[in-house]
Amino acid sequence: MSSSGVKKTVKAKGKVVKKPAATAKPGGTKKSGPTKKPAVKQELKQAATSTSGVEQSAEPAKLEVQQVGVQIVVKELEDVLIRDVGNKMAEDGRWPLIIDETGQASIFVRYTDTNYLNAVNPANMEPERMRIALLGAVRYGKPLVIDLMGCDMFHVVKERFDEIKEGLLDWVLDKTIVTEEKFNEITKKEDGPEYEEKMFWARMGDFKFWLMTNSEPEPDLLEKFYVIRVKPSPPKE
């Protein structure tokens, strides 16, 4: 009797032991809890990646706005600016705006056959001097160059042209300055035989207008002009 009772007790204990094993399922469910944490982290990571993706896509767009225009090095200036190889400027229809980051393009332009005006120099911005510079550029079919020298002075240039003739800068920009009607508006009898009307027609079709600066200009100029950015030459390998 006592021995069988012991056996029953053992069996009962065995059942007791098995019950916790059976109730271990909730514990198993708890174990699955930690496995969800990486999923949460993954979602947060994906959200962060999505946000950083927006920032990254915005940054190239900003750079694209800042870098509007054709990028060249100094040795390409003659082909792009003077000879217009590929007729890109002619097809575009706007006058060039040269953004010179090297300081060398300004030297190149001054030593080319141009009528060069420094917008920072008050003497260069005198209306009469500007008028003669414009007439000479039209008369001899060469570029009239105005260098802003990195200053926000385009409005001053316009005002000085307006002192010569209201709307004159617009005539230059839309190229109607080379028409007989507009040309006669800015000539004077005292200009002499060199600037008589009959002397203009042979070369006036070669007239050009170049605007220069050495820093990023105001945004509206990027729309009014064909932008050429002169970059430093890459280092030789």
TORKOL-4160 file (C-alpha; in steps of 0.2 Angstrom, whole numbers, padded with zeros to 4 digits, m for minus):
237
<pt num="1" X="0000" Y="0000" Z="0000"/>
<pt num="2" X="0013" Y="0012" Z="0005"/>
<pt num="3" X="0024" Y="0008" Z="m0010"/>
<pt num="4" X="0009" Y="0011" Z="m0022"/>
<pt num="5" X="0005" Y="0027" Z="m0014"/>
<pt num="6" X="0023" Y="0033" Z="m0017"/>
<pt num="7" X="0020" Y="0028" Z="m0035"/>
<pt num="8" X="0004" Y="0038" Z="m0036"/>
<pt num="9" X="0013" Y="0053" Z="m0028"/>
<pt num="10" X="0027" Y="0052" Z="m0041"/>
<pt num="11" X="0014" Y="0051" Z="m0055"/>
<pt num="12" X="0005" Y="0066" Z="m0047"/>
<pt num="13" X="0021" Y="0075" Z="m0046"/>
<pt num="14" X="0025" Y="0071" Z="m0064"/>
<pt num="15" X="0008" Y="0079" Z="m0069"/>
<pt num="16" X="0013" Y="0094" Z="m0059"/>
<pt num="17" X="0029" Y="0095" Z="m0068"/>
<pt num="18" X="0021" Y="0093" Z="m0085"/>
<pt num="19" X="0008" Y="0107" Z="m0081"/>
<pt num="20" X="0021" Y="0121" Z="m0080"/>
<pt num="21" X="0028" Y="0114" Z="m0096"/>
<pt num="22" X="0010" Y="0115" Z="m0104"/>
<pt num="23" X="0008" Y="0133" Z="m0097"/>
<pt num="24" X="0025" Y="0138" Z="m0104"/>
<pt num="25" X="0015" Y="0143" Z="m0120"/>
<pt num="26" X="0011" Y="0160" Z="m0113"/>
<pt num="27" X="0030" Y="0161" Z="m0108"/>
<pt num="28" X="0033" Y="0157" Z="m0126"/>
<pt num="29" X="0022" Y="0171" Z="m0132"/>
<pt num="30" X="0033" Y="0183" Z="m0121"/>
<pt num="31" X="0048" Y="0177" Z="m0130"/>
<pt num="32" X="0041" Y="0182" Z="m0146"/>
<pt num="33" X="0039" Y="0200" Z="m0139"/>
<pt num="34" X="0057" Y="0204" Z="m0140"/>
<pt num="35" X="0057" Y="0198" Z="m0158"/>
<pt num="36" X="0045" Y="0213" Z="m0162"/>
<pt num="37" X="0057" Y="0226" Z="m0156"/>
<pt num="38" X="0069" Y="0224" Z="m0171"/>
<pt num="39" X="0053" Y="0227" Z="m0182"/>
<pt num="40" X="0049" Y="0243" Z="m0173"/>
<pt num="41" X="0067" Y="0248" Z="m0175"/>
<pt num="42" X="0066" Y="0243" Z="m0193"/>
<pt num="43" X="0051" Y="0254" Z="m0195"/>
<pt num="44" X="0060" Y="0269" Z="m0187"/>
<pt num="45" X="0075" Y="0266" Z="m0198"/>
<pt num="46" X="0064" Y="0266" Z="m0213"/>
<pt num="47" X="0056" Y="0282" Z="m0208"/>
<pt num="48" X="0073" Y="0290" Z="m0205"/>
<pt num="49" X="0079" Y="0284" Z="m0221"/>
<pt num="50" X="0064" Y="0291" Z="m0230"/>
<pt num="51" X="0066" Y="0308" Z="m0221"/>
<pt num="52" X="0085" Y="0309" Z="m0226"/>
<pt num="53" X="0080" Y="0304" Z="m0243"/>
<pt num="54" X="0069" Y="0320" Z="m0244"/>
<pt num="55" X="0084" Y="0330" Z="m0238"/>
<pt num="56" X="0096" Y="0322" Z="m0250"/>
<pt num="57" X="0084" Y="0325" Z="m0265"/>
<pt num="58" X="0082" Y="0343" Z="m0260"/>
<pt num="59" X="0101" Y="0347" Z="m0259"/>
<pt num="60" X="0105" Y="0342" Z="m0277"/>
<pt num="61" X="0090" Y="0353" Z="m0283"/>
<pt num="62" X="0098" Y="0367" Z="m0273"/>
<pt num="63" X="0115" Y="0364" Z="m0282"/>
<pt num="64" X="0106" Y="0363" Z="m0298"/>
<pt num="65" X="0099" Y="0380" Z="m0296"/>
<pt num="66" X="0115" Y="0388" Z="m0291"/>
<pt num="67" X="0125" Y="0380" Z="m0305"/>
<pt num="68" X="0113" Y="0386" Z="m0320"/>
<pt num="69" X="0124" Y="0388" Z="m0335"/>
<pt num="70" X="0137" Y="0381" Z="m0346"/>
<pt num="71" X="0153" Y="0377" Z="m0337"/>
<pt num="72" X="0170" Y="0379" Z="m0345"/>
<pt num="73" X="0188" Y="0382" Z="m0342"/>
<pt num="74" X="0198" Y="0398" Z="m0347"/>
<pt num="75" X="0206" Y="0390" Z="m0362"/>
<pt num="76" X="0188" Y="0386" Z="m0369"/>
<pt num="77" X="0183" Y="0405" Z="m0369"/>
<pt num="78" X="0188" Y="0408" Z="m0387"/>
<pt num="79" X="0178" Y="0394" Z="m0394"/>
<pt num="80" X="0163" Y="0396" Z="m0383"/>
<pt num="81" X="0162" Y="0415" Z="m0381"/>
<pt num="82" X="0169" Y="0422" Z="m0397"/>
<pt num="83" X="0167" Y="0409" Z="m0410"/>
<pt num="84" X="0152" Y="0401" Z="m0403"/>
<pt num="85" X="0156" Y="0384" Z="m0408"/>
<pt num="86" X="0141" Y="0374" Z="m0410"/>
<pt num="87" X="0130" Y="0389" Z="m0412"/>
<pt num="88" X="0123" Y="0387" Z="m0394"/>
<pt num="89" X="0122" Y="0405" Z="m0390"/>
<pt num="90" X="0115" Y="0410" Z="m0407"/>
<pt num="91" X="0101" Y="0396" Z="m0405"/>
<pt num="92" X="0098" Y="0402" Z="m0387"/>
<pt num="93" X="0096" Y="0420" Z="m0392"/>
<pt num="94" X="0102" Y="0429" Z="m0376"/>
<pt num="95" X="0118" Y="0438" Z="m0373"/>
<pt num="96" X="0131" Y="0429" Z="m0362"/>
<pt num="97" X="0133" Y="0432" Z="m0344"/>
<pt num="98" X="0151" Y="0427" Z="m0339"/>
<pt num="99" X="0153" Y="0421" Z="m0321"/>
<pt num="100" X="0172" Y="0421" Z="m0319"/>
<pt num="101" X="0177" Y="0411" Z="m0304"/>
<pt num="102" X="0196" Y="0412" Z="m0309"/>
<pt num="103" X="0199" Y="0430" Z="m0312"/>
<pt num="104" X="0207" Y="0425" Z="m0328"/>
<pt num="105" X="0192" Y="0428" Z="m0339"/>
<pt num="106" X="0191" Y="0446" Z="m0336"/>
<pt num="107" X="0209" Y="0448" Z="m0341"/>
<pt num="108" X="0206" Y="0438" Z="m0357"/>
<pt num="109" X="0191" Y="0449" Z="m0361"/>
<pt num="110" X="0201" Y="0465" Z="m0358"/>
<pt num="111" X="0215" Y="0460" Z="m0370"/>
<pt num="112" X="0202" Y="0455" Z="m0383"/>
<pt num="113" X="0196" Y="0468" Z="m0395"/>
<pt num="114" X="0181" Y="0474" Z="m0385"/>
<pt num="115" X="0174" Y="0490" Z="m0377"/>
<pt num="116" X="0176" Y="0487" Z="m0359"/>
<pt num="117" X="0167" Y="0496" Z="m0345"/>
<pt num="118" X="0170" Y="0493" Z="m0327"/>
<pt num="119" X="0154" Y="0496" Z="m0317"/>
<pt num="120" X="0162" Y="0500" Z="m0301"/>
<pt num="121" X="0172" Y="0514" Z="m0309"/>
<pt num="122" X="0162" Y="0530" Z="m0309"/>
<pt num="123" X="0171" Y="0537" Z="m0324"/>
<pt num="124" X="0166" Y="0521" Z="m0334"/>
<pt num="125" X="0148" Y="0524" Z="m0329"/>
<pt num="126" X="0146" Y="0541" Z="m0335"/>
<pt num="127" X="0132" Y="0541" Z="m0348"/>
<pt num="128" X="0141" Y="0550" Z="m0362"/>
<pt num="129" X="0156" Y="0538" Z="m0360"/>
<pt num="130" X="0144" Y="0523" Z="m0361"/>
<pt num="131" X="0135" Y="0530" Z="m0376"/>
<pt num="132" X="0151" Y="0532" Z="m0386"/>
<pt num="133" X="0157" Y="0514" Z="m0380"/>
<pt num="134" X="0140" Y="0507" Z="m0387"/>
<pt num="135" X="0141" Y="0517" Z="m0403"/>
<pt num="136" X="0159" Y="0511" Z="m0406"/>
<pt num="137" X="0154" Y="0493" Z="m0402"/>
<pt num="138" X="0140" Y="0494" Z="m0415"/>
<pt num="139" X="0150" Y="0504" Z="m0428"/>
<pt num="140" X="0165" Y="0492" Z="m0428"/>
<pt num="141" X="0155" Y="0476" Z="m0424"/>
<pt num="142" X="0163" Y="0471" Z="m0408"/>
<pt num="143" X="0158" Y="0467" Z="m0390"/>
<pt num="144" X="0152" Y="0480" Z="m0377"/>
<pt num="145" X="0158" Y="0472" Z="m0361"/>
<pt num="146" X="0151" Y="0478" Z="m0344"/>
<pt num="147" X="0160" Y="0470" Z="m0329"/>
<pt num="148" X="0150" Y="0471" Z="m0313"/>
<pt num="149" X="0165" Y="0465" Z="m0303"/>
<pt num="150" X="0155" Y="0455" Z="m0291"/>
<pt num="151" X="0143" Y="0469" Z="m0286"/>
<pt num="152" X="0125" Y="0470" Z="m0287"/>
<pt num="153" X="0125" Y="0485" Z="m0299"/>
<pt num="154" X="0115" Y="0479" Z="m0314"/>
<pt num="155" X="0101" Y="0492" Z="m0309"/>
<pt num="156" X="0114" Y="0506" Z="m0309"/>
<pt num="157" X="0119" Y="0500" Z="m0327"/>
<pt num="158" X="0101" Y="0501" Z="m0332"/>
<pt num="159" X="0099" Y="0518" Z="m0324"/>
<pt num="160" X="0114" Y="0525" Z="m0333"/>
<pt num="161" X="0108" Y="0518" Z="m0350"/>
<pt num="162" X="0091" Y="0526" Z="m0347"/>
<pt num="163" X="0100" Y="0543" Z="m0344"/>
<pt num="164" X="0106" Y="0541" Z="m0362"/>
<pt num="165" X="0089" Y="0536" Z="m0369"/>
<pt num="166" X="0074" Y="0528" Z="m0359"/>
<pt num="167" X="0073" Y="0509" Z="m0362"/>
<pt num="168" X="0091" Y="0509" Z="m0371"/>
<pt num="169" X="0097" Y="0494" Z="m0361"/>
<pt num="170" X="0081" Y="0484" Z="m0367"/>
<pt num="171" X="0086" Y="0488" Z="m0385"/>
<pt num="172" X="0103" Y="0481" Z="m0381"/>
<pt num="173" X="0096" Y="0465" Z="m0373"/>
<pt num="174" X="0083" Y="0462" Z="m0387"/>
<pt num="175" X="0096" Y="0466" Z="m0400"/>
<pt num="176" X="0085" Y="0480" Z="m0408"/>
<pt num="177" X="0099" Y="0492" Z="m0405"/>
<pt num="178" X="0106" Y="0487" Z="m0422"/>
<pt num="179" X="0091" Y="0492" Z="m0432"/>
<pt num="180" X="0091" Y="0509" Z="m0440"/>
<pt num="181" X="0077" Y="0516" Z="m0430"/>
<pt num="182" X="0084" Y="0513" Z="m0413"/>
<pt num="183" X="0102" Y="0517" Z="m0419"/>
<pt num="184" X="0097" Y="0535" Z="m0424"/>
<pt num="185" X="0089" Y="0538" Z="m0407"/>
<pt num="186" X="0107" Y="0538" Z="m0399"/>
<pt num="187" X="0118" Y="0547" Z="m0412"/>
<pt num="188" X="0122" Y="0565" Z="m0411"/>
<pt num="189" X="0128" Y="0577" Z="m0425"/>
<pt num="190" X="0143" Y="0581" Z="m0415"/>
<pt num="191" X="0149" Y="0563" Z="m0415"/>
<pt num="192" X="0158" Y="0566" Z="m0432"/>
<pt num="193" X="0159" Y="0557" Z="m0448"/>
<pt num="194" X="0166" Y="0541" Z="m0440"/>
<pt num="195" X="0149" Y="0538" Z="m0433"/>
<pt num="196" X="0138" Y="0543" Z="m0447"/>
<pt num="197" X="0123" Y="0531" Z="m0451"/>
<pt num="198" X="0131" Y="0525" Z="m0467"/>
<pt num="199" X="0146" Y="0519" Z="m0459"/>
<pt num="200" X="0137" Y="0507" Z="m0447"/>
<pt num="201" X="0129" Y="0494" Z="m0458"/>
<pt num="202" X="0144" Y="0484" Z="m0464"/>
<pt num="203" X="0149" Y="0477" Z="m0447"/>
<pt num="204" X="0134" Y="0481" Z="m0435"/>
<pt num="205" X="0128" Y="0463" Z="m0437"/>
<pt num="206" X="0144" Y="0457" Z="m0428"/>
<pt num="207" X="0139" Y="0468" Z="m0412"/>
<pt num="208" X="0139" Y="0459" Z="m0396"/>
<pt num="209" X="0135" Y="0463" Z="m0378"/>
<pt num="210" X="0144" Y="0453" Z="m0364"/>
<pt num="211" X="0140" Y="0455" Z="m0345"/>
<pt num="212" X="0153" Y="0449" Z="m0333"/>
<pt num="213" X="0154" Y="0446" Z="m0314"/>
<pt num="214" X="0165" Y="0436" Z="m0302"/>
<pt num="215" X="0152" Y="0430" Z="m0290"/>
<pt num="216" X="0134" Y="0423" Z="m0290"/>
<pt num="217" X="0123" Y="0436" Z="m0297"/>
<pt num="218" X="0105" Y="0440" Z="m0293"/>
<pt num="219" X="0093" Y="0426" Z="m0299"/>
<pt num="220" X="0084" Y="0437" Z="m0312"/>
<pt num="221" X="0101" Y="0439" Z="m0322"/>
<pt num="222" X="0102" Y="0420" Z="m0324"/>
<pt num="223" X="0085" Y="0421" Z="m0333"/>
<pt num="224" X="0090" Y="0436" Z="m0344"/>
<pt num="225" X="0107" Y="0430" Z="m0350"/>
<pt num="226" X="0115" Y="0414" Z="m0357"/>
<pt num="227" X="0126" Y="0409" Z="m0342"/>
<pt num="228" X="0144" Y="0404" Z="m0344"/>
<pt num="229" X="0153" Y="0399" Z="m0329"/>
<pt num="230" X="0172" Y="0399" Z="m0330"/>
<pt num="231" X="0179" Y="0386" Z="m0318"/>
<pt num="232" X="0197" Y="0383" Z="m0313"/>
<pt num="233" X="0206" Y="0371" Z="m0324"/>
<pt num="234" X="0207" Y="0354" Z="m0316"/>
<pt num="235" X="0224" Y="0349" Z="m0308"/>
<pt num="236" X="0236" Y="0339" Z="m0320"/>
<pt num="237" X="0238" Y="0321" Z="m0315"/>
